[in-house]
């Protein structure tokens, strides 16, 4: 699997696009989360390939993870996409998406030239999508978030969305890569993990690599350089990816 970090920023960062990744595996592509600035990163990356992605998974209802979807559908329509497109989300989020799309460009019920499929999922469930095994676990945040674990050909990575780690037993154990939201350096605030806590967690769960994303814009600008040499581990490969950086799982 190849993971492209479309965006790594928090909701209100003017310099870093919203947190989102694009996953390539075998003959399929999966985008995870779709904030307004993240979808523009996708457009920069795909260079006119309107068949990317095959599917989109949305972790939760906050705008920096969701509000790029109406624009994505509108652009697919404008560019005459014909390939089916799949949205994966919870039942409650499906209803939110229909409302958001109807207020923007095109509603989900629009007669698109491509078929829109919706797969509703829930906490603890696993599904198969075009060779990918996707598993979901409730994370601790200010609104319900389902972290997603993606497995393919013996490799696995997890994308946290926002929030503290799920309590689901064994969900993170032995991952090849954890893409974890970490808002501040060593302080956990309501609904957000921190850098030091994520590193300790990755070490405990024997995770091979940890990507720290969704850093608070003020922390990134004013404090990150001061503590960057401390952001390391003897057993985990720790990185702070930049937009459009790639990682081979």
C-alpha positions in Angstrom: 0.0 0.0 0.0 1.1 3.6 -0.7 -0.2 6.3 1.5 -0.2 9.9 0.3 -0.7 12.6 2.9 -3.0 15.0 1.0 -3.2 17.3 4.1 -1.8 17.2 7.6 -3.3 20.3 9.2 -6.0 21.1 11.7 -9.4 22.7 11.0 -8.3 26.3 10.9 -4.7 26.2 9.7 -4.2 28.6 6.7 -0.9 27.1 5.8 -1.5 23.3 6.0 -4.5 21.6 4.3 -7.0 19.6 6.3 -5.9 16.2 7.6 -6.5 13.6 4.9 -4.8 10.7 3.2 -5.1 8.9 -0.2 -4.4 5.2 -0.2 -3.3 3.2 -3.3 -3.4 -0.6 -3.1 -3.5 -3.1 -6.0 -6.1 -1.6 -8.4 -8.0 0.6 -6.0 -7.8 4.0 -4.3 -9.3 5.1 -1.1 -9.4 8.7 0.3 -9.9 9.1 4.0 -11.5 12.3 5.1 -12.4 15.2 2.8 -12.2 18.7 4.2 -12.5 21.7 1.9 -8.7 22.2 1.6 -8.0 18.5 1.4 -10.1 18.0 -1.8 -8.1 20.8 -3.5 -5.0 18.8 -2.7 -6.5 15.8 -4.4 -7.1 18.0 -7.5 -3.5 19.0 -7.5 -2.4 15.4 -7.2 -4.7 13.8 -9.8 -3.9 16.1 -12.7 -7.2 15.6 -14.4 -7.7 12.0 -13.4 -11.3 12.3 -12.3 -11.5 8.6 -11.6 -9.5 9.1 -8.3 -10.5 8.0 -5.8 -12.6 4.9 -6.0 -14.0 5.4 -2.5 -14.1 7.9 0.3 -14.3 7.1 4.0 -15.3 9.9 6.4 -14.3 9.5 10.0 -16.7 12.0 11.6 -19.0 15.0 10.9 -16.7 18.0 11.6 -16.3 20.3 8.7 -12.5 19.8 8.2 -13.2 16.1 7.5 -16.5 16.4 5.5 -17.2 19.7 3.7 -15.0 19.0 0.7 -17.3 16.2 -0.4 -20.0 18.4 -2.2 -17.2 20.1 -4.2 -15.8 16.6 -5.1 -19.1 15.4 -6.4 -19.7 18.6 -8.3 -16.3 18.3 -10.0 -16.8 14.7 -10.8 -20.1 15.8 -12.5 -18.4 18.6 -14.4 -15.6 16.4 -15.6 -18.1 13.7 -16.7 -16.8 10.9 -14.5 -18.5 7.6 -15.3 -16.7 5.3 -12.9 -18.8 4.4 -9.8 -17.9 6.2 -6.6 -18.4 4.8 -3.1 -18.9 6.7 0.2 -18.2 4.8 3.4 -19.6 6.3 6.6 -21.9 5.7 9.6 -25.7 5.8 9.1 -25.9 9.1 11.0 -23.2 10.7 8.9 -24.9 9.5 5.7 -27.9 11.7 6.7 -25.5 14.6 7.4 -23.8 14.2 4.0 -27.1 14.2 2.2 -28.0 17.6 3.8 -24.6 19.1 3.2 -24.6 18.0 -0.5 -28.1 19.4 -1.0 -27.1 22.8 0.3 -23.9 22.9 -1.9 -23.7 21.9 -5.5 -25.3 18.5 -6.1 -27.3 16.2 -3.8 -26.6 12.5 -3.4 -29.8 11.8 -5.3 -28.7 13.8 -8.4 -28.8 11.9 -11.6 -25.0 11.8 -11.9 -23.3 10.1 -15.0 -21.7 7.9 -12.4 -23.3 5.7 -9.7 -22.9 6.8 -6.1 -22.8 3.9 -3.7 -23.0 4.4 0.1 -21.8 1.7 2.5 -23.0 2.3 6.1 -20.7 1.0 8.8 -20.6 1.0 12.6 -18.2 0.5 15.5 -16.5 -2.9 15.6 -17.5 -3.8 12.0 -15.1 -4.9 9.2 -15.8 -4.8 5.5 -14.1 -5.7 2.3 -13.7 -3.1 -0.5 -11.9 -4.1 -3.7 -9.2 -6.1 -1.9 -8.9 -3.8 1.1 -10.1 -5.0 4.6 -11.4 -2.0 6.5 -12.1 -2.3 10.3 -13.6 0.5 12.4 -13.3 1.4 16.1 -14.8 4.2 18.1 -12.2 6.8 19.2 -12.7 9.4 22.0 -13.5 12.8 20.7 -16.0 15.7 21.1 -18.2 14.0 18.5 -18.3 10.3 17.5 -15.3 9.3 15.5 -14.6 5.9 13.9 -10.9 5.3 13.4 -10.2 3.0 10.4 -7.7 0.2 10.1 -6.8 -0.8 6.5 -5.3 -4.2 5.7 -4.0 -5.5 2.4 -1.5 -8.2 1.5 -0.2 -8.7 5.0 0.3 -5.0 5.7 -1.8 -2.7 8.0 -2.1 0.9 8.9 -4.6 2.9 11.0 -5.9 6.5 10.5 -7.3 8.0 13.7 -9.4 10.8 12.4 -9.5 13.0 15.4 -9.4 12.0 19.0 -7.8 9.8 21.6 -7.2 6.2 20.9 -10.0 3.6 20.7 -10.4 1.2 23.6 -11.1 -1.7 21.2 -8.8 -4.5 22.2 -6.1 -5.3 19.7 -7.1 -2.7 17.2 -3.7 -1.0 17.0 -1.4 -3.9 17.9 1.6 -4.4 15.6 0.5 -1.9 12.9 2.9 -1.1 10.1 1.8 2.6 10.3 -0.4 4.7 12.6 -1.5 8.1 11.3 -2.4 9.8 14.5 -4.0 13.1 15.3 -1.8 14.9 17.8 -2.9 18.4 18.6 -0.3 19.6 21.2 3.1 18.4 22.4 2.5 16.9 25.9 -1.0 18.0 26.8 -4.2 16.1 26.0 -7.1 18.5 25.7 -10.7 17.3 25.4 -11.1 15.3 22.2 -7.4 15.5 21.1 -4.3 13.3 21.6 -0.8 14.7 22.1 2.6 14.0 20.6 4.2 12.4 23.7 1.2 10.3 24.4 1.1 9.0 20.8 4.7 8.0 20.9 4.3 6.2 24.2 1.1 4.5 22.9 2.9 3.4 19.6 5.8 1.9 21.6 3.4 0.0 23.9 1.5 -1.4 20.9 4.6 -2.4 19.0 3.7 -0.1 16.0 6.5 0.2 13.4 5.9 3.7 12.2 4.0 6.7 13.6 2.9 9.8 11.5 1.9 12.8 13.6 -0.7 14.9 11.9 -3.4 17.6 12.7 -0.9 19.6 14.9 -2.3 22.8 16.4 -1.4 25.7 14.1 0.1 27.8 16.9 2.1 24.8 18.3 3.4 24.1 14.8 4.4 27.7 14.2 5.8 28.7 17.6 6.9 25.6 19.5 7.5 22.7 17.1 11.1 23.6 16.3 12.0 23.9 20.1 10.9 20.3 20.8 11.5 18.6 17.4 14.7 16.9 18.6 12.7 15.3 21.5 10.1 13.8 19.1 11.7 10.4 18.6 11.6 6.8 19.8 14.1 4.0 20.0 11.6 1.5 18.7 9.1 3.4 16.5 9.9 5.4 13.3 8.3 8.8 14.1 7.6 11.4 11.4 5.8 14.7 10.9 4.7 14.4 7.3 4.3 17.4 4.9 1.4 17.7 2.4 1.7 15.4 -0.6 4.5 13.4 1.1 4.2 9.6 0.5 4.8 6.6 2.7 5.1 3.0 1.5 3.4 0.6 4.0 
